[in-house]
Amino acid sequence: MSALKILVIPGSLRTGSLNARLAAAAAYEFAQAGAEVSRISLADFPLPIYDGDLQTKSGVPKNAVNLKRMIGAHHGVLIVTPEYNGSVPPLVKNTIDWLTRVHDAHETRGQVFRDRAFAIAAASESRLGGARSLASLRLILSACHAMVIPNQFALSFAGEAYDDMDRLKHSADIEALGAMVRQLIDVSQRMM
Ligand SMILES: Cc1cc2nc3c(=O)[nH]c(=O)nc-3n(C[C@H](O)[C@H](O)[C@H](O)COP(=O)(O)O)c2cc1C
């Protein structure tokens, strides 16, 4: 069997992003568990705000096609999203919206979402840790027919959660992240 490939996508471009740091911590755990991990930045896949006229005129941007194909080259995907006003930031929603417009000839619509497992995580300085953003993201991905695993991770008080290596410091956080990582690996393996 080929190595299990996991893609980690942080939903923030901000320097020092708490979510990018959580993505780094998760990528480390996936690697420790034996998965082949790719951690990307959405800065490498810039996309305009979705506009149907733009799609009609110019088609789906190459960056959306490339990102969709990168997802398609992995068995499992972790999206780590900030929470903006109780929901996902525009960067995350807009990226998913464009991904749903990509249609590769040999695939049915939405196949890239249906054929692999997704996990979701969030980091916030608040007590809720971005849990409302996770509820929104789960709903959005479910609308795309994605298989979103039950375990998720909302990291509370994220400003104080990491060490200098961007690993989690507190045992409860380490345990919750580990449970999500193990479940994504397990479900992804079963869907291979
Ligand atoms: C427009 C905006 C809205 C926000 N709304 C929330 C919110 O609803 N809940 C929350 O926990 N944090 C909220 N925050 C704070 C973000 O969680 C915080 O800025 C976080 O560090 C952003 O993620 P990042 O560090 O990965 O960029 C908001 C921040 C911005 C800029």
The ligand as an SDF file (V2000), in Angstrom:
LIG
                    3D

 31 33  0  0  0  0  0  0  0  0999 V2000
  -12.8630   40.4300   11.5720 C   0  0  0  0  0  0  0  0  0  0  0  0
  -12.4770   39.6070   12.7690 C   0  0  0  0  0  0  0  0  0  0  0  0
  -13.4550   38.9530   13.4700 C   0  0  0  0  0  0  0  0  0  0  0  0
  -13.1180   38.1260   14.5550 C   0  0  0  0  0  0  0  0  0  0  0  0
  -14.1100   37.4090   15.1840 N   0  0  0  0  0  0  0  0  0  0  0  0
  -13.7640   36.4930   16.1240 C   0  0  0  0  0  0  0  0  0  0  0  0
  -14.7300   35.6130   16.6690 C   0  0  0  0  0  0  0  0  0  0  0  0
  -15.9060   35.6260   16.3270 O   0  0  0  0  0  0  0  0  0  0  0  0
  -14.3220   34.6920   17.5780 N   0  0  0  0  0  0  0  0  0  0  0  0
  -13.0110   34.5880   17.9770 C   0  0  0  0  0  0  0  0  0  0  0  0
  -12.6990   33.7150   18.7800 O   0  0  0  0  0  0  0  0  0  0  0  0
  -12.0660   35.4180   17.4810 N   0  0  0  0  0  0  0  0  0  0  0  0
  -12.4090   36.3610   16.5640 C   0  0  0  0  0  0  0  0  0  0  0  0
  -11.4590   37.1680   16.0090 N   0  0  0  0  0  0  0  0  0  0  0  0
  -10.0790   37.0830   16.5070 C   0  0  0  0  0  0  0  0  0  0  0  0
   -9.3110   36.0370   15.7360 C   0  0  0  0  0  0  0  0  0  0  0  0
   -9.6430   34.7570   16.2470 O   0  0  0  0  0  0  0  0  0  0  0  0
   -7.8250   36.3010   15.9110 C   0  0  0  0  0  0  0  0  0  0  0  0
   -7.5100   37.5110   15.2690 O   0  0  0  0  0  0  0  0  0  0  0  0
   -6.9960   35.1720   15.3890 C   0  0  0  0  0  0  0  0  0  0  0  0
   -5.6770   35.3550   15.8160 O   0  0  0  0  0  0  0  0  0  0  0  0
   -7.0620   35.0850   13.8510 C   0  0  0  0  0  0  0  0  0  0  0  0
   -6.4300   33.9340   13.3940 O   0  0  0  0  0  0  0  0  0  0  0  0
   -4.8920   33.8970   12.9140 P   0  0  0  0  0  0  0  0  0  0  0  0
   -4.0550   34.2470   14.1310 O   0  0  0  0  0  0  0  0  0  0  0  0
   -4.6780   32.5000   12.4870 O   0  0  0  0  0  0  0  0  0  0  0  0
   -4.7140   34.9070   11.8230 O   0  0  0  0  0  0  0  0  0  0  0  0
  -11.7740   38.0170   14.9600 C   0  0  0  0  0  0  0  0  0  0  0  0
  -10.7860   38.7150   14.2370 C   0  0  0  0  0  0  0  0  0  0  0  0
  -11.1240   39.4830   13.1560 C   0  0  0  0  0  0  0  0  0  0  0  0
  -10.0400   40.1870   12.3750 C   0  0  0  0  0  0  0  0  0  0  0  0
  1  2  1  0
  2  3  1  0
  2 30  2  0
  3  4  2  0
  4  5  1  0
  4 28  1  0
  5  6  2  0
  6  7  1  0
  6 13  1  0
  7  8  2  0
  7  9  1  0
  9 10  1  0
 10 11  2  0
 10 12  1  0
 12 13  2  0
 13 14  1  0
 14 15  1  0
 14 28  1  0
 15 16  1  0
 16 17  1  0
 16 18  1  0
 18 19  1  0
 18 20  1  0
 20 21  1  0
 20 22  1  0
 22 23  1  0
 23 24  1  0
 24 25  2  0
 24 26  1  0
 24 27  1  0
 28 29  2  0
 29 30  1  0
 30 31  1  0
M  END
$$$$
